[in-house]
């Protein structure tokens, strides 16, 4: 395929390069969502084990902290998929009342500001993960957990969220396609 063929539109979904980026994002988001589902199942199992053990005055001594890590992991791993599916809540009272051109501009600024915020947090999280790995920091739990593991899961979720926001921005710019499928208040 020549360079000219990859840059020209390929139907309703846009240029090949945009389809590729969107497909990579979609596969990564789906994989992260499946990991999040698996974590929920494991978390539920750990909670049920803790309940059973407490009936005999026993404990795992890690349930509180591990469930906290799991909730954070599920939140950040599922966010990109939720955004991609249009299931993220958005307040569209103003945008719905704007003319189509102004609505696209508002959508553009909303995506750009969201992407900037995610990239800002992502840059700090990147540094945090590096520090935790270099220092070998462990949790103070009964079973010490290397703290770079939950921090890395948070970082992965932020990277996927930034990629999904980039896909949304590119679709808006290249195809004038907004994310109107989102749930609105």
N, C-alpha and C positions, 0 to 999 in steps of 0.2 A: 504494500500500500504506500503510495507516495505521500509526501508531506502535504500537498494540496488536498488530497482526499481526506486526510485526518483533520484538517482545519475547516472543511465545509460542513454545513449542517447535515445530519443524518436522520432526518425525519423529525417527529414531534419532540423527541427527547434531547435534541441538540447535537452539537458536534461530538465526534468520537471521543475526543479527549475529555469532555465533560461527562459523557456516559461512563468512561473508565473511572474517573475520580469518584463519581456517584456510586458506581458498583463496588469499588474498594471500600468506600465509607459504609455502604449498606451491609456488605459482608462482615466488616469489622463490628458494626453496631449489633448485628444479629448474633455474632459470636459472643460479644460482651453481654448481651441480654441472656443468652443461654448459660453463661458463667454465673450471672446474677441469680438466675432461677436455681441453679445447682447450689449456690451459697445459701439461698433461702431454705432449701430442703435440708441442707446440712445444719443450718442454724436451728431449724425446727427440731431436728433430731437431737441436737445438743441440749436444747431447752427441755425436751421430754425426758432425756437421760437425767438431767439435773433434778427435775421434779421427782422422778423415780428414786434417785439416790437420796433425796431429802426425806423421803418417806421412811428411810432407814437411818436418818441422822448422818448421812454421808454427803459429800459434795465433790465436784470436779475441781473446784476452786478457780476455774478459768472462765466459766460461763458468762459472767458479766462483761468482762473485757473482750472476749472473743465475739460475743453477740454485738457489742458496740462496733468492733472492726467490721463485722459482717454487714451491719446496717449501713455503715458508711460505704462499703464496697458495693452493695446492691444499689444504693442511691446513685453513685457516680458511674457505675457500669451500665445502668439502665437509662440514664438521662439521654445519651445520644440517640438511642433507638426510639425513645418516647418522642423526642423532638422530630426525628425523621418521619414517624408515623402520624405526625400532626396531632398528637394527643397531649401536648403541653398546653396548659391553660394560658391564654393571653387576653388581655383587656383590649378590646377593639372598639370601644365606644367612640373614640375620636376617629380612628382610621375608617370605620364603616361610614362615617358621615362626610368623608373627604371625596373629592372627585377622583377618578381613577389615576390620573397622573400624580396628584398630590399623595394619594394612598401609596403608590409605588415609592415615592421619595421617603415617606414616613417609614415604610417597610425597610427600605435601604438603610436608613439611619438606625433603625432598631436592630437590624442584623449586625451592622458595623460596630455599634456600641456594645452589643452582646459579645461579639467576637473579640473586641479590644479588652473587655473585662475578663473573659476567659483566658486570653493570652497573657494578661497581666498576672493572674493567679497561677497560671501554668508555669510562668518563668520562675516564680518563687518556689513552687512545688518541685520543679526540676532541681533547683539548688538544694532544697531540703532533702530530697532523696539522695543526692550525691553526698551530703554531709553525713546522713545517717549510715550510708554504706561505708564511707571512709572511717567513721568513728566506731562502727560496730555496735551502735546503740541498741540495747535490749530493753524490753518492757520490764516493769517491776512485778510482773505477775508470778504466780506459783510456777507456771511453766513459761520461762522467758521467751518472748517473741521478738525476733529482729524487727525493729520498727520500720525498716525500709520496706518491708513487705506491704503493710497497709498503706504506707505513703506512696509506694509504686502503683498500687491499684487505683488510688486517687488520681495520680498523674496520668495513668492510662485512660481513665474516664474523661479527664480534662482534654487530653489529646484527641480522643474520639469526638468529644463535643465540639472542639474547635474545628475539626475536619468537617463535621456535619454543618456547622454554621458557614464554613467556607463554601460547601456545596450549595447551600441555600443562597448565599450571596452571588455565586457564579450563575445559578439558574435565574436569579432575578436580573442580573446584568445582561446575560447572553440571550435568555429566552423570554424575559419579562414575565417570568412565572413567579408568583408570590406564594407564600405558605398559607393560603386561605383555607386549607383543610383543617387548620388548628381549631381546637375547641375555643370558643370565645365567650367572654362574659359581657 
